[in-house]
Amino acid sequence: MQNAAVQTFTVIGLRSDVDMSDLFIAGVIPGPVADEFVILKTSEEEFTRWAMEFDAPDADSAADQAHAYCQEEDPCSW
């Protein structure tokens, strides 16, 4: 069986200020474009806008990695 090629995806969403492990994904974009979303680091009421790049074989896998990252990552470190 041949594995799918890995590429970079940018996952964009909202992270809950109440529970930083909650990530609500708005979209997954092919390519490393998270730097273009620096403006997203501003807060909304109860949510913080969020964008990060992940290497994955497809968009769904990148979204899964983003959820896992938010479950494990210290909210103050990003």
mmCIF file as gemmi writes it, N, C-alpha and C atoms, coordinates in Angstrom:
data_model
loop_
_atom_site.group_PDB
_atom_site.id
_atom_site.type_symbol
_atom_site.label_atom_id
_atom_site.label_alt_id
_atom_site.label_comp_id
_atom_site.label_asym_id
_atom_site.label_entity_id
_atom_site.label_seq_id
_atom_site.pdbx_PDB_ins_code
_atom_site.Cartn_x
_atom_site.Cartn_y
_atom_site.Cartn_z
_atom_site.occupancy
_atom_site.B_iso_or_equiv
_atom_site.pdbx_formal_charge
_atom_site.auth_seq_id
_atom_site.auth_asym_id
_atom_site.pdbx_PDB_model_num
ATOM 1 N N . MET Axp A 1 ? 0.841 -1.173 0 1 0 ? 1 A 1
ATOM 2 C CA . MET Axp A 1 ? 0 0 0 1 0 ? 1 A 1
ATOM 3 C C . MET Axp A 1 ? 0.888 1.239 0 1 0 ? 1 A 1
ATOM 4 N N . GLN Axp A 2 ? 0.528 2.221 -0.806 1 0 ? 2 A 1
ATOM 5 C CA . GLN Axp A 2 ? 1.297 3.438 -0.912 1 0 ? 2 A 1
ATOM 6 C C . GLN Axp A 2 ? 0.674 4.527 -0.046 1 0 ? 2 A 1
ATOM 7 N N . ASN Axp A 3 ? 1.507 5.243 0.715 1 0 ? 3 A 1
ATOM 8 C CA . ASN Axp A 3 ? 1.007 6.331 1.566 1 0 ? 3 A 1
ATOM 9 C C . ASN Axp A 3 ? 0.78 7.587 0.735 1 0 ? 3 A 1
ATOM 10 N N . ALA Axp A 4 ? -0.188 8.38 1.134 1 0 ? 4 A 1
ATOM 11 C CA . ALA Axp A 4 ? -0.456 9.648 0.463 1 0 ? 4 A 1
ATOM 12 C C . ALA Axp A 4 ? 0.687 10.619 0.739 1 0 ? 4 A 1
ATOM 13 N N . ALA Axp A 5 ? 0.961 11.467 -0.214 1 0 ? 5 A 1
ATOM 14 C CA . ALA Axp A 5 ? 2.005 12.473 -0.038 1 0 ? 5 A 1
ATOM 15 C C . ALA Axp A 5 ? 1.613 13.44 1.07 1 0 ? 5 A 1
ATOM 16 N N . VAL Axp A 6 ? 2.587 13.821 1.859 1 0 ? 6 A 1
ATOM 17 C CA . VAL Axp A 6 ? 2.348 14.769 2.943 1 0 ? 6 A 1
ATOM 18 C C . VAL Axp A 6 ? 2.567 16.173 2.412 1 0 ? 6 A 1
ATOM 19 N N . GLN Axp A 7 ? 1.669 17.085 2.762 1 0 ? 7 A 1
ATOM 20 C CA . GLN Axp A 7 ? 1.809 18.486 2.395 1 0 ? 7 A 1
ATOM 21 C C . GLN Axp A 7 ? 1.442 19.346 3.586 1 0 ? 7 A 1
ATOM 22 N N . THR Axp A 8 ? 1.701 20.622 3.477 1 0 ? 8 A 1
ATOM 23 C CA . THR Axp A 8 ? 1.401 21.556 4.561 1 0 ? 8 A 1
ATOM 24 C C . THR Axp A 8 ? -0.001 22.139 4.37 1 0 ? 8 A 1
ATOM 25 N N . PHE Axp A 9 ? -0.76 22.155 5.469 1 0 ? 9 A 1
ATOM 26 C CA . PHE Axp A 9 ? -2.091 22.759 5.49 1 0 ? 9 A 1
ATOM 27 C C . PHE Axp A 9 ? -2.121 23.795 6.608 1 0 ? 9 A 1
ATOM 28 N N . THR Axp A 10 ? -2.881 24.856 6.42 1 0 ? 10 A 1
ATOM 29 C CA . THR Axp A 10 ? -3.106 25.842 7.467 1 0 ? 10 A 1
ATOM 30 C C . THR Axp A 10 ? -4.527 25.662 7.986 1 0 ? 10 A 1
ATOM 31 N N . VAL Axp A 11 ? -4.641 25.397 9.285 1 0 ? 11 A 1
ATOM 32 C CA . VAL Axp A 11 ? -5.941 25.219 9.928 1 0 ? 11 A 1
ATOM 33 C C . VAL Axp A 11 ? -6.309 26.546 10.592 1 0 ? 11 A 1
ATOM 34 N N . ILE Axp A 12 ? -7.519 27.026 10.327 1 0 ? 12 A 1
ATOM 35 C CA . ILE Axp A 12 ? -8.003 28.305 10.852 1 0 ? 12 A 1
ATOM 36 C C . ILE Axp A 12 ? -9.265 28.048 11.663 1 0 ? 12 A 1
ATOM 37 N N . GLY Axp A 13 ? -9.364 28.674 12.824 1 0 ? 13 A 1
ATOM 38 C CA . GLY Axp A 13 ? -10.56 28.475 13.626 1 0 ? 13 A 1
ATOM 39 C C . GLY Axp A 13 ? -10.64 29.417 14.809 1 0 ? 13 A 1
ATOM 40 N N . LEU Axp A 14 ? -11.507 29.072 15.737 1 0 ? 14 A 1
ATOM 41 C CA . LEU Axp A 14 ? -11.695 29.808 16.975 1 0 ? 14 A 1
ATOM 42 C C . LEU Axp A 14 ? -11.372 28.893 18.145 1 0 ? 14 A 1
ATOM 43 N N . ARG Axp A 15 ? -10.639 29.424 19.113 1 0 ? 15 A 1
ATOM 44 C CA . ARG Axp A 15 ? -10.301 28.673 20.314 1 0 ? 15 A 1
ATOM 45 C C . ARG Axp A 15 ? -11.051 29.307 21.479 1 0 ? 15 A 1
ATOM 46 N N . SER Axp A 16 ? -11.736 28.486 22.26 1 0 ? 16 A 1
ATOM 47 C CA . SER Axp A 16 ? -12.549 28.978 23.366 1 0 ? 16 A 1
ATOM 48 C C . SER Axp A 16 ? -11.672 29.574 24.463 1 0 ? 16 A 1
ATOM 49 N N . ASP Axp A 17 ? -12.044 30.762 24.956 1 0 ? 17 A 1
ATOM 50 C CA . ASP Axp A 17 ? -11.323 31.374 26.071 1 0 ? 17 A 1
ATOM 51 C C . ASP Axp A 17 ? -11.672 30.707 27.398 1 0 ? 17 A 1
ATOM 52 N N . VAL Axp A 18 ? -12.796 30.022 27.457 1 0 ? 18 A 1
ATOM 53 C CA . VAL Axp A 18 ? -13.226 29.336 28.669 1 0 ? 18 A 1
ATOM 54 C C . VAL Axp A 18 ? -12.474 28.019 28.827 1 0 ? 18 A 1
ATOM 55 N N . ASP Axp A 19 ? -12.372 27.261 27.744 1 0 ? 19 A 1
ATOM 56 C CA . ASP Axp A 19 ? -11.663 25.98 27.744 1 0 ? 19 A 1
ATOM 57 C C . ASP Axp A 19 ? -10.767 25.968 26.52 1 0 ? 19 A 1
ATOM 58 N N . MET Axp A 20 ? -9.48 26.279 26.706 1 0 ? 20 A 1
ATOM 59 C CA . MET Axp A 20 ? -8.553 26.42 25.582 1 0 ? 20 A 1
ATOM 60 C C . MET Axp A 20 ? -8.351 25.122 24.803 1 0 ? 20 A 1
ATOM 61 N N . SER Axp A 21 ? -8.854 24 25.318 1 0 ? 21 A 1
ATOM 62 C CA . SER Axp A 21 ? -8.74 22.748 24.56 1 0 ? 21 A 1
ATOM 63 C C . SER Axp A 21 ? -9.814 22.653 23.479 1 0 ? 21 A 1
ATOM 64 N N . ASP Axp A 22 ? -10.816 23.549 23.527 1 0 ? 22 A 1
ATOM 65 C CA . ASP Axp A 22 ? -11.868 23.568 22.506 1 0 ? 22 A 1
ATOM 66 C C . ASP Axp A 22 ? -11.395 24.364 21.296 1 0 ? 22 A 1
ATOM 67 N N . LEU Axp A 23 ? -11.414 23.722 20.124 1 0 ? 23 A 1
ATOM 68 C CA . LEU Axp A 23 ? -11.073 24.387 18.871 1 0 ? 23 A 1
ATOM 69 C C . LEU Axp A 23 ? -12.214 24.178 17.897 1 0 ? 23 A 1
ATOM 70 N N . PHE Axp A 24 ? -12.738 25.27 17.379 1 0 ? 24 A 1
ATOM 71 C CA . PHE Axp A 24 ? -13.81 25.219 16.395 1 0 ? 24 A 1
ATOM 72 C C . PHE Axp A 24 ? -13.205 25.604 15.048 1 0 ? 24 A 1
ATOM 73 N N . ILE Axp A 25 ? -13.034 24.628 14.176 1 0 ? 25 A 1
ATOM 74 C CA . ILE Axp A 25 ? -12.331 24.839 12.919 1 0 ? 25 A 1
ATOM 75 C C . ILE Axp A 25 ? -13.257 25.503 11.904 1 0 ? 25 A 1
ATOM 76 N N . ALA Axp A 26 ? -12.766 26.595 11.329 1 0 ? 26 A 1
ATOM 77 C CA . ALA Axp A 26 ? -13.512 27.322 10.307 1 0 ? 26 A 1
ATOM 78 C C . ALA Axp A 26 ? -13.112 26.854 8.911 1 0 ? 26 A 1
ATOM 79 N N . GLY Axp A 27 ? -11.859 26.419 8.763 1 0 ? 27 A 1
ATOM 80 C CA . GLY Axp A 27 ? -11.415 25.965 7.449 1 0 ? 27 A 1
ATOM 81 C C . GLY Axp A 27 ? -10.006 25.429 7.484 1 0 ? 27 A 1
ATOM 82 N N . VAL Axp A 28 ? -9.671 24.678 6.451 1 0 ? 28 A 1
ATOM 83 C CA . VAL Axp A 28 ? -8.325 24.146 6.263 1 0 ? 28 A 1
ATOM 84 C C . VAL Axp A 28 ? -7.898 24.541 4.854 1 0 ? 28 A 1
ATOM 85 N N . ILE Axp A 29 ? -6.781 25.27 4.768 1 0 ? 29 A 1
ATOM 86 C CA . ILE Axp A 29 ? -6.298 25.802 3.498 1 0 ? 29 A 1
ATOM 87 C C . ILE Axp A 29 ? -4.993 25.095 3.131 1 0 ? 29 A 1
ATOM 88 N N . PRO Axp A 30 ? -4.86 24.622 1.884 1 0 ? 30 A 1
ATOM 89 C CA . PRO Axp A 30 ? -3.585 24.038 1.48 1 0 ? 30 A 1
ATOM 90 C C . PRO Axp A 30 ? -2.491 25.101 1.445 1 0 ? 30 A 1
ATOM 91 N N . GLY Axp A 31 ? -1.343 24.75 1.95 1 0 ? 31 A 1
ATOM 92 C CA . GLY Axp A 31 ? -0.193 25.653 1.915 1 0 ? 31 A 1
ATOM 93 C C . GLY Axp A 31 ? 0.123 26.264 3.262 1 0 ? 31 A 1
ATOM 94 N N . PRO Axp A 32 ? 1.368 26.726 3.403 1 0 ? 32 A 1
ATOM 95 C CA . PRO Axp A 32 ? 1.823 27.346 4.65 1 0 ? 32 A 1
ATOM 96 C C . PRO Axp A 32 ? 1.51 28.838 4.671 1 0 ? 32 A 1
ATOM 97 N N . VAL Axp A 33 ? 0.306 29.208 5.046 1 0 ? 33 A 1
ATOM 98 C CA . VAL Axp A 33 ? -0.099 30.615 5.03 1 0 ? 33 A 1
ATOM 99 C C . VAL Axp A 33 ? -0.485 31.15 6.407 1 0 ? 33 A 1
ATOM 100 N N . ALA Axp A 34 ? -0.118 30.462 7.474 1 0 ? 34 A 1
ATOM 101 C CA . ALA Axp A 34 ? -0.498 30.912 8.822 1 0 ? 34 A 1
ATOM 102 C C . ALA Axp A 34 ? 0.05 32.294 9.134 1 0 ? 34 A 1
ATOM 103 N N . ASP Axp A 35 ? 1.241 32.634 8.601 1 0 ? 35 A 1
ATOM 104 C CA . ASP Axp A 35 ? 1.821 33.956 8.865 1 0 ? 35 A 1
ATOM 105 C C . ASP Axp A 35 ? 0.942 35.076 8.328 1 0 ? 35 A 1
ATOM 106 N N . GLU Axp A 36 ? 0.164 34.806 7.311 1 0 ? 36 A 1
ATOM 107 C CA . GLU Axp A 36 ? -0.725 35.813 6.754 1 0 ? 36 A 1
ATOM 108 C C . GLU Axp A 36 ? -1.94 36.065 7.642 1 0 ? 36 A 1
ATOM 109 N N . PHE Axp A 37 ? -2.139 35.22 8.651 1 0 ? 37 A 1
ATOM 110 C CA . PHE Axp A 37 ? -3.287 35.346 9.546 1 0 ? 37 A 1
ATOM 111 C C . PHE Axp A 37 ? -2.887 35.855 10.922 1 0 ? 37 A 1
ATOM 112 N N . VAL Axp A 38 ? -1.746 36.547 11.016 1 0 ? 38 A 1
ATOM 113 C CA . VAL Axp A 38 ? -1.286 37.076 12.296 1 0 ? 38 A 1
ATOM 114 C C . VAL Axp A 38 ? -2.343 37.969 12.918 1 0 ? 38 A 1
ATOM 115 N N . ILE Axp A 39 ? -3.07 38.707 12.105 1 0 ? 39 A 1
ATOM 116 C CA . ILE Axp A 39 ? -4.13 39.578 12.622 1 0 ? 39 A 1
ATOM 117 C C . ILE Axp A 39 ? -5.187 38.788 13.395 1 0 ? 39 A 1
ATOM 118 N N . LEU Axp A 40 ? -5.268 37.489 13.147 1 0 ? 40 A 1
ATOM 119 C CA . LEU Axp A 40 ? -6.264 36.668 13.832 1 0 ? 40 A 1
ATOM 120 C C . LEU Axp A 40 ? -5.957 36.461 15.307 1 0 ? 40 A 1
ATOM 121 N N . LYS Axp A 41 ? -4.799 36.881 15.771 1 0 ? 41 A 1
ATOM 122 C CA . LYS Axp A 41 ? -4.449 36.678 17.174 1 0 ? 41 A 1
ATOM 123 C C . LYS Axp A 41 ? -5.177 37.654 18.088 1 0 ? 41 A 1
ATOM 124 N N . THR Axp A 42 ? -6.114 38.443 17.568 1 0 ? 42 A 1
ATOM 125 C CA . THR Axp A 42 ? -6.927 39.319 18.41 1 0 ? 42 A 1
ATOM 126 C C . THR Axp A 42 ? -8.097 38.516 18.965 1 0 ? 42 A 1
ATOM 127 N N . SER Axp A 43 ? -8.594 38.921 20.097 1 0 ? 43 A 1
ATOM 128 C CA . SER Axp A 43 ? -9.67 38.176 20.752 1 0 ? 43 A 1
ATOM 129 C C . SER Axp A 43 ? -11.043 38.728 20.412 1 0 ? 43 A 1
ATOM 130 N N . GLU Axp A 44 ? -11.984 37.846 20.371 1 0 ? 44 A 1
ATOM 131 C CA . GLU Axp A 44 ? -13.397 38.179 20.288 1 0 ? 44 A 1
ATOM 132 C C . GLU Axp A 44 ? -13.961 37.902 21.676 1 0 ? 44 A 1
ATOM 133 N N . GLU Axp A 45 ? -15.228 38.21 21.887 1 0 ? 45 A 1
ATOM 134 C CA . GLU Axp A 45 ? -15.838 37.897 23.166 1 0 ? 45 A 1
ATOM 135 C C . GLU Axp A 45 ? -15.968 36.382 23.279 1 0 ? 45 A 1
ATOM 136 N N . GLU Axp A 46 ? -15.285 35.774 24.239 1 0 ? 46 A 1
ATOM 137 C CA . GLU Axp A 46 ? -15.304 34.351 24.564 1 0 ? 46 A 1
ATOM 138 C C . GLU Axp A 46 ? -14.48 33.462 23.626 1 0 ? 46 A 1
ATOM 139 N N . PHE Axp A 47 ? -13.899 34.012 22.559 1 0 ? 47 A 1
ATOM 140 C CA . PHE Axp A 47 ? -13.094 33.207 21.644 1 0 ? 47 A 1
ATOM 141 C C . PHE Axp A 47 ? -11.848 33.968 21.215 1 0 ? 47 A 1
ATOM 142 N N . THR Axp A 48 ? -10.803 33.215 20.898 1 0 ? 48 A 1
ATOM 143 C CA . THR Axp A 48 ? -9.598 33.773 20.305 1 0 ? 48 A 1
ATOM 144 C C . THR Axp A 48 ? -9.45 33.174 18.921 1 0 ? 48 A 1
ATOM 145 N N . ARG Axp A 49 ? -9.234 34.029 17.939 1 0 ? 49 A 1
ATOM 146 C CA . ARG Axp A 49 ? -9.013 33.535 16.58 1 0 ? 49 A 1
ATOM 147 C C . ARG Axp A 49 ? -7.674 32.819 16.536 1 0 ? 49 A 1
ATOM 148 N N . TRP Axp A 50 ? -7.581 31.777 15.711 1 0 ? 50 A 1
ATOM 149 C CA . TRP Axp A 50 ? -6.435 30.874 15.766 1 0 ? 50 A 1
ATOM 150 C C . TRP Axp A 50 ? -6.097 30.361 14.375 1 0 ? 50 A 1
ATOM 151 N N . ALA Axp A 51 ? -4.785 30.258 14.055 1 0 ? 51 A 1
ATOM 152 C CA . ALA Axp A 51 ? -4.319 29.665 12.8 1 0 ? 51 A 1
ATOM 153 C C . ALA Axp A 51 ? -2.963 29.016 13.046 1 0 ? 51 A 1
ATOM 154 N N . MET Axp A 52 ? -2.761 27.813 12.491 1 0 ? 52 A 1
ATOM 155 C CA . MET Axp A 52 ? -1.498 27.103 12.642 1 0 ? 52 A 1
ATOM 156 C C . MET Axp A 52 ? -1.326 26.142 11.476 1 0 ? 52 A 1
ATOM 157 N N . GLU Axp A 53 ? -0.063 25.876 11.128 1 0 ? 53 A 1
ATOM 158 C CA . GLU Axp A 53 ? 0.258 24.972 10.019 1 0 ? 53 A 1
ATOM 159 C C . GLU Axp A 53 ? 0.55 23.559 10.527 1 0 ? 53 A 1
ATOM 160 N N . PHE Axp A 54 ? 0.108 22.573 9.746 1 0 ? 54 A 1
ATOM 161 C CA . PHE Axp A 54 ? 0.346 21.167 10.051 1 0 ? 54 A 1
ATOM 162 C C . PHE Axp A 54 ? 0.699 20.435 8.768 1 0 ? 54 A 1
ATOM 163 N N . ASP Axp A 55 ? 1.63 19.491 8.852 1 0 ? 55 A 1
ATOM 164 C CA . ASP Axp A 55 ? 1.959 18.618 7.725 1 0 ? 55 A 1
ATOM 165 C C . ASP Axp A 55 ? 1.114 17.362 7.832 1 0 ? 55 A 1
ATOM 166 N N . ALA Axp A 56 ? 0.364 17.069 6.771 1 0 ? 56 A 1
ATOM 167 C CA . ALA Axp A 56 ? -0.559 15.937 6.792 1 0 ? 56 A 1
ATOM 168 C C . ALA Axp A 56 ? -0.827 15.47 5.362 1 0 ? 56 A 1
ATOM 169 N N . PRO Axp A 57 ? -1.335 14.245 5.209 1 0 ? 57 A 1
ATOM 170 C CA . PRO Axp A 57 ? -1.649 13.743 3.87 1 0 ? 57 A 1
ATOM 171 C C . PRO Axp A 57 ? -2.916 14.358 3.264 1 0 ? 57 A 1
ATOM 172 N N . ASP Axp A 58 ? -3.807 14.9 4.123 1 0 ? 58 A 1
ATOM 173 C CA . ASP Axp A 58 ? -5.044 15.508 3.619 1 0 ? 58 A 1
ATOM 174 C C . ASP Axp A 58 ? -5.576 16.508 4.637 1 0 ? 58 A 1
ATOM 175 N N . ALA Axp A 59 ? -6.574 17.287 4.228 1 0 ? 59 A 1
ATOM 176 C CA . ALA Axp A 59 ? -7.127 18.349 5.075 1 0 ? 59 A 1
ATOM 177 C C . ALA Axp A 59 ? -7.75 17.805 6.358 1 0 ? 59 A 1
ATOM 178 N N . ASP Axp A 60 ? -8.444 16.669 6.269 1 0 ? 60 A 1
ATOM 179 C CA . ASP Axp A 60 ? -9.07 16.093 7.467 1 0 ? 60 A 1
ATOM 180 C C . ASP Axp A 60 ? -8.024 15.689 8.498 1 0 ? 60 A 1
ATOM 181 N N . SER Axp A 61 ? -6.911 15.132 8.037 1 0 ? 61 A 1
ATOM 182 C CA . SER Axp A 61 ? -5.835 14.749 8.958 1 0 ? 61 A 1
ATOM 183 C C . SER Axp A 61 ? -5.215 15.984 9.611 1 0 ? 61 A 1
ATOM 184 N N . ALA Axp A 62 ? -5.083 17.067 8.85 1 0 ? 62 A 1
ATOM 185 C CA . ALA Axp A 62 ? -4.561 18.316 9.41 1 0 ? 62 A 1
ATOM 186 C C . ALA Axp A 62 ? -5.506 18.842 10.494 1 0 ? 62 A 1
ATOM 187 N N . ALA Axp A 63 ? -6.806 18.775 10.249 1 0 ? 63 A 1
ATOM 188 C CA . ALA Axp A 63 ? -7.793 19.209 11.244 1 0 ? 63 A 1
ATOM 189 C C . ALA Axp A 63 ? -7.706 18.341 12.494 1 0 ? 63 A 1
ATOM 190 N N . ASP Axp A 64 ? -7.534 17.031 12.32 1 0 ? 64 A 1
ATOM 191 C CA . ASP Axp A 64 ? -7.386 16.131 13.469 1 0 ? 64 A 1
ATOM 192 C C . ASP Axp A 64 ? -6.142 16.486 14.275 1 0 ? 64 A 1
ATOM 193 N N . GLN Axp A 65 ? -5.044 16.814 13.583 1 0 ? 65 A 1
ATOM 194 C CA . GLN Axp A 65 ? -3.818 17.211 14.277 1 0 ? 65 A 1
ATOM 195 C C . GLN Axp A 65 ? -4.023 18.51 15.059 1 0 ? 65 A 1
ATOM 196 N N . ALA Axp A 66 ? -4.781 19.439 14.491 1 0 ? 66 A 1
ATOM 197 C CA . ALA Axp A 66 ? -5.05 20.702 15.176 1 0 ? 66 A 1
ATOM 198 C C . ALA Axp A 66 ? -5.839 20.464 16.465 1 0 ? 66 A 1
ATOM 199 N N . HIS Axp A 67 ? -6.849 19.604 16.391 1 0 ? 67 A 1
ATOM 200 C CA . HIS Axp A 67 ? -7.627 19.276 17.603 1 0 ? 67 A 1
ATOM 201 C C . HIS Axp A 67 ? -6.724 18.63 18.653 1 0 ? 67 A 1
ATOM 202 N N . ALA Axp A 68 ? -5.882 17.702 18.242 1 0 ? 68 A 1
ATOM 203 C CA . ALA Axp A 68 ? -4.974 17.043 19.184 1 0 ? 68 A 1
ATOM 204 C C . ALA Axp A 68 ? -3.996 18.048 19.789 1 0 ? 68 A 1
ATOM 205 N N . TYR Axp A 69 ? -3.498 18.957 18.985 1 0 ? 69 A 1
ATOM 206 C CA . TYR Axp A 69 ? -2.568 19.986 19.466 1 0 ? 69 A 1
ATOM 207 C C . TYR Axp A 69 ? -3.222 20.825 20.566 1 0 ? 69 A 1
ATOM 208 N N . CYS Axp A 70 ? -4.452 21.248 20.342 1 0 ? 70 A 1
ATOM 209 C CA . CYS Axp A 70 ? -5.137 22.087 21.327 1 0 ? 70 A 1
ATOM 210 C C . CYS Axp A 70 ? -5.493 21.306 22.593 1 0 ? 70 A 1
ATOM 211 N N . GLN Axp A 71 ? -5.69 20.021 22.48 1 0 ? 71 A 1
ATOM 212 C CA . GLN Axp A 71 ? -5.957 19.19 23.655 1 0 ? 71 A 1
ATOM 213 C C . GLN Axp A 71 ? -4.719 19.066 24.536 1 0 ? 71 A 1
ATOM 214 N N . GLU Axp A 72 ? -3.529 19.065 23.918 1 0 ? 72 A 1
ATOM 215 C CA . GLU Axp A 72 ? -2.285 18.806 24.65 1 0 ? 72 A 1
ATOM 216 C C . GLU Axp A 72 ? -1.495 20.051 24.975 1 0 ? 72 A 1
ATOM 217 N N . GLU Axp A 73 ? -1.637 21.12 24.204 1 0 ? 73 A 1
ATOM 218 C CA . GLU Axp A 73 ? -0.767 22.292 24.304 1 0 ? 73 A 1
ATOM 219 C C . GLU Axp A 73 ? -1.149 23.189 25.47 1 0 ? 73 A 1
ATOM 220 N N . ASP Axp A 74 ? -0.117 23.738 26.129 1 0 ? 74 A 1
ATOM 221 C CA . ASP Axp A 74 ? -0.308 24.739 27.172 1 0 ? 74 A 1
ATOM 222 C C . ASP Axp A 74 ? -0.868 26.007 26.506 1 0 ? 74 A 1
ATOM 223 N N . PRO Axp A 75 ? -2.055 26.478 26.9 1 0 ? 75 A 1
ATOM 224 C CA . PRO Axp A 75 ? -2.68 27.625 26.232 1 0 ? 75 A 1
ATOM 225 C C . PRO Axp A 75 ? -1.853 28.91 26.301 1 0 ? 75 A 1
ATOM 226 N N . CYS Axp A 76 ? -0.962 29.001 27.241 1 0 ? 76 A 1
ATOM 227 C CA . CYS Axp A 76 ? -0.169 30.226 27.362 1 0 ? 76 A 1
ATOM 228 C C . CYS Axp A 76 ? 1.071 30.202 26.487 1 0 ? 76 A 1
ATOM 229 N N . SER Axp A 77 ? 1.381 29.073 25.867 1 0 ? 77 A 1
ATOM 230 C CA . SER Axp A 77 ? 2.638 28.955 25.13 1 0 ? 77 A 1
ATOM 231 C C . SER Axp A 77 ? 2.542 29.394 23.696 1 0 ? 77 A 1
ATOM 232 N N . TRP Axp A 78 ? 1.382 29.65 23.179 1 0 ? 78 A 1
ATOM 233 C CA . TRP Axp A 78 ? 1.313 30.047 21.776 1 0 ? 78 A 1
ATOM 234 C C . TRP Axp A 78 ? 1.185 31.523 21.687 1 0 ? 78 A 1
